[in-house]
């Protein structure tokens, strides 16, 4: 069987296609022939040559491509190109994972915001209960804060003159009253109690 007509399924190694002596010979071709062999345009072959992937050699007929080394260089170039594409596939996968994680983060942030809003509007705890508890706390705190000046004046008895104690107590009461009126939300006193 002729080497050119050997079906690829019967090829066991390169000796089945080429005679070893044939590989040692120099076979030169131009860019048009090389383009036909690789299935590329002559412009693409010239670009690969310019990029240093393919090399031309000086022959007696001008610059030509040495066929076998050129085929090896081109095969190596294609192999490296495929490996890089495999790496870029991994990068794309990682970018996709990152996007999915960002989406999950945004969804969880949205869910957290919904929970906060639900709590604020009384979906989980009745707002009226919270308001009553706050009013009760504020009433107790107000009574405690207003009682502090008299407690301090009782502790000062015997150390200062009664007039000085009354003056300090009045200043403290005024300051506490001023601070308590500074609150935006004031407790309402239950009229029933």
Number of C-alpha atoms within 10 A of each C-alpha: 6 7 12 9 8 12 10 8 6 8 12 9 8 10 13 14 16 12 11 11 8 10 13 9 11 12 13 18 15 16 20 14 14 21 16 11 11 11 10 13 14 16 12 12 20 17 13 15 15 11 10 11 15 20 17 18 11 10 11 7 7 9 15 18 23 21 19 15 14 18 16 12 15 16 12 13 15 12 12 12 12 12 12 12 12 12 12 12 12 12 12 12 12 12 12 12 12 12 12 12 12 12 12 12 12 12 12 12 12 12 12 12 12 12 14 13 12 13 14 13 12 14 12 10 12 12 14 10 11 12 12 13 12 15 18 16 12 18 17 12 13 16 10 11 16 17 13 15 22 17 11 14 19 12 11 16 12 9 9 11 10 13 9 14 21 15 12 17 20 15 13 19 18 14 14 18 14 11 11 17 11 10 9 7 11 14 17 11 11 9 5 4 4
